[in-house]
Amino acid sequence: MAVVGIGPGAIEDMTIKAYNTILTADVIVGYKTYLHLLQPILQQQEVVGTGMTKEVERCQKALELAASGKKVAVVSSGDPGVYGMAGLILELAAEQKLLEEIDISIVPGVTAANAGAAVLGAPLMHDLSIISLSDLLTPWELILKRLEAAAASDFVLVLYNPKSHKRVEQILKAQEIVMKYRSGDTPVGVVKNALRAGEEMWISDLQSFTALPIDMFTVVIIGNSQTKVQAGRMITPRGYTW
């Protein structure tokens, strides 16, 4: 059984190992939207898809199929170990004492932080913190605490799930917290549909970026105190001298 990161969603951006794992699987299990992205390479595999919020059901079904002897690939957008399905699969397998019975491999992919950074230039060249603004599984008070600590520590900040139709205030609160520690002209990169069809990219600053069309398909990268913009590229110096 494999938990596979399919990258941002474009087939050409998938790692070779992820591509081959999907091609050789008997069953592909995943969120319906991600399965749709894989349609061009799916062949005779059995496909099991479920909707949003059905993650536990989806992973449980995958474990049952794997225990029955089938070669299963559970797909996650981005990297399966970064807000993906790898953790849930391992937790469920451990609880059911299946870790010794089922050979589970984690196949890395390209997470949104890496995809967005590549579009913007080189904003992640120094220490960074990735924080999801979704409070669906994490209390908002804890997210605020993490934002405060990361901003105070001068990490480059990568914000996942920054804004949805219902969650519109969280990104404003994140901006407010970071501005306590960084100047308003700190570079901020916003990438929508990174490495997918419909990709859009903007480089703004800390005091202005929330006016951009940010949604759940967007990753926001807030620079640290040393991040700069040169020739339209966002760069965080690593510290090399010449």
C-alpha positions in Angstrom: 0.0 0.0 0.0 1.3 3.5 -0.9 0.2 7.0 0.2 1.1 9.1 -2.8 1.6 12.8 -3.2 0.4 13.8 -6.7 1.8 17.3 -6.4 -0.1 20.4 -7.3 -2.3 18.4 -9.7 -0.6 18.7 -13.1 0.5 15.3 -14.3 3.8 16.7 -15.6 4.7 18.1 -12.1 4.3 14.7 -10.4 7.4 12.9 -9.2 8.4 9.9 -11.3 7.9 7.6 -8.3 4.4 8.9 -7.7 3.6 8.5 -11.3 4.8 4.9 -11.4 3.1 4.0 -8.2 -0.3 5.1 -9.5 0.2 3.3 -12.8 1.0 0.0 -11.1 -1.7 0.1 -8.4 -4.8 -2.1 -8.5 -6.9 0.5 -6.7 -6.7 4.2 -6.5 -8.4 5.8 -3.5 -8.8 9.6 -3.1 -10.8 12.8 -2.9 -13.0 13.0 -6.1 -11.4 16.3 -7.2 -7.9 14.8 -7.1 -9.0 11.7 -8.9 -10.4 13.9 -11.7 -6.9 15.4 -12.1 -5.5 11.9 -12.6 -7.9 10.8 -15.3 -5.4 11.2 -18.1 -3.2 8.5 -16.7 -5.7 6.1 -15.1 -6.1 2.8 -17.0 -7.9 -0.3 -15.7 -7.5 0.5 -12.0 -10.4 0.3 -9.7 -11.2 3.9 -8.4 -12.7 4.7 -5.0 -13.6 8.3 -4.5 -15.3 10.2 -1.7 -16.1 13.8 -1.0 -14.8 16.5 1.4 -14.8 15.6 5.1 -14.9 11.9 4.3 -11.1 11.4 5.0 -11.5 8.8 7.7 -14.0 6.8 5.6 -11.7 7.0 2.6 -8.6 5.8 4.5 -10.5 3.0 6.3 -11.7 1.7 2.9 -8.1 1.8 1.6 -6.8 -0.2 4.5 -9.5 -2.8 4.0 -8.6 -3.2 0.4 -4.9 -3.4 1.2 -5.6 -6.1 3.9 -7.5 -8.1 1.2 -4.3 -8.3 -0.8 -4.9 -5.5 -3.3 -2.2 -3.0 -4.3 -3.6 0.3 -3.1 -2.5 3.9 -3.8 -4.1 6.6 -1.6 -3.6 9.9 -3.4 -3.1 13.3 -1.7 -2.7 16.6 -3.4 0.7 18.1 -2.8 2.7 15.9 -0.4 0.9 13.2 1.6 2.9 14.1 4.7 2.1 17.8 4.7 -1.6 18.2 5.6 -2.2 15.0 3.6 -3.4 11.5 4.2 -0.1 9.9 5.4 -0.7 10.6 9.1 -4.3 9.4 9.1 -3.5 6.2 7.3 -0.7 5.4 9.8 -2.8 6.3 12.8 -5.7 4.1 11.7 -3.3 1.2 10.8 -1.6 1.4 14.2 -4.9 1.5 16.0 -6.1 -1.6 14.1 -2.7 -3.3 14.5 -2.2 -3.4 10.8 1.2 -1.8 10.6 3.0 -5.2 10.7 0.5 -6.8 8.3 0.4 -4.1 5.6 3.5 -2.7 4.0 2.8 1.0 3.8 5.1 3.3 1.9 4.8 7.1 1.8 5.6 8.6 -1.7 6.5 12.3 -1.4 5.1 14.9 -3.7 5.3 18.6 -4.2 3.5 20.6 -1.5 2.0 24.0 -2.1 4.8 25.7 -0.2 7.4 24.4 -2.7 5.1 24.9 -5.7 4.2 28.5 -4.8 7.8 29.3 -3.9 9.0 28.2 -7.3 6.6 30.5 -9.0 7.6 33.5 -6.9 11.4 33.0 -7.1 13.3 31.9 -4.0 11.4 33.1 -0.9 12.0 29.9 1.2 15.8 30.1 1.3 15.9 30.4 5.1 14.0 29.1 8.1 10.3 28.9 7.6 7.0 28.0 9.2 4.0 26.6 7.5 0.6 27.3 9.2 -2.9 26.4 8.0 -5.5 29.0 8.8 -8.3 26.5 8.7 -9.8 25.9 12.1 -11.8 22.8 11.0 -9.4 20.4 12.8 -7.3 22.9 14.9 -8.7 25.4 17.5 -8.4 29.0 16.3 -6.8 30.0 19.6 -4.0 27.5 18.9 -3.5 28.8 15.4 -3.2 32.4 16.8 -0.6 31.2 19.2 1.4 29.6 16.5 1.1 32.7 14.2 2.3 34.9 17.1 5.4 32.7 17.8 6.3 32.3 14.2 6.0 36.0 13.4 8.0 37.0 16.4 10.8 34.5 15.4 11.2 36.1 12.0 10.4 32.9 10.1 9.3 33.2 6.5 5.6 32.3 6.8 3.7 30.1 4.5 -0.1 30.2 5.0 -2.2 27.3 3.8 -6.0 27.5 3.5 -5.9 31.3 3.9 -9.5 32.2 3.1 -12.8 30.6 2.1 -16.3 31.8 1.5 -17.1 31.4 5.2 -13.6 32.1 6.7 -12.8 35.7 5.7 -11.5 37.2 8.9 -8.6 34.8 9.6 -6.3 36.2 7.0 -6.9 39.7 8.3 -6.0 38.6 11.8 -2.9 36.9 10.5 -1.9 40.1 8.8 -2.5 42.1 12.0 -0.3 39.7 14.0 2.6 39.7 11.6 2.6 43.5 11.3 3.4 43.7 15.0 6.8 42.3 14.2 7.5 43.3 10.5 7.3 46.5 8.5 4.3 47.0 6.2 6.6 46.9 3.1 7.7 43.3 3.8 7.3 41.4 0.6 4.4 39.0 0.4 3.8 36.5 -2.5 0.4 35.2 -3.3 0.0 32.2 -5.7 -3.3 30.8 -6.9 -3.4 27.4 -8.6 0.4 27.0 -8.3 1.7 24.8 -11.2 -1.9 24.1 -12.3 -4.1 25.4 -15.1 -5.2 28.9 -14.3 -2.1 29.8 -12.3 -1.9 33.4 -11.1 0.8 35.1 -9.1 1.1 38.4 -7.4 4.0 40.0 -5.3 2.6 42.6 -2.9 3.5 43.7 0.6 2.3 43.0 4.1 0.1 46.1 4.4 -1.7 45.5 1.1 -1.8 41.8 0.2 -5.2 41.0 1.7 -6.8 43.0 -1.1 -5.8 40.3 -3.5 -8.2 37.5 -4.7 -7.2 35.0 -2.0 -9.1 31.7 -1.7 -8.6 28.0 -0.8 -6.6 27.4 -4.0 -4.1 30.1 -2.9 -0.8 29.8 -0.9 0.5 33.0 0.8 4.2 33.4 1.5 5.2 36.3 3.8 8.8 37.2 3.8 11.1 37.6 6.8 12.9 40.8 7.7 15.6 40.1 5.0 13.3 39.1 2.1 13.5 41.4 -0.9 12.1 41.7 -4.4 14.5 41.9 -7.4 13.4 42.0 -11.0 10.0 40.7 -10.1 11.4 37.8 -8.1 10.9 37.3 -4.3 14.2 36.3 -2.7 15.1 35.5 0.9 18.9 35.6 1.3 20.5 32.5 2.8 23.5 34.5 4.0 26.1 33.8 1.3 28.7 36.6 0.7 30.8 37.2 -2.4 
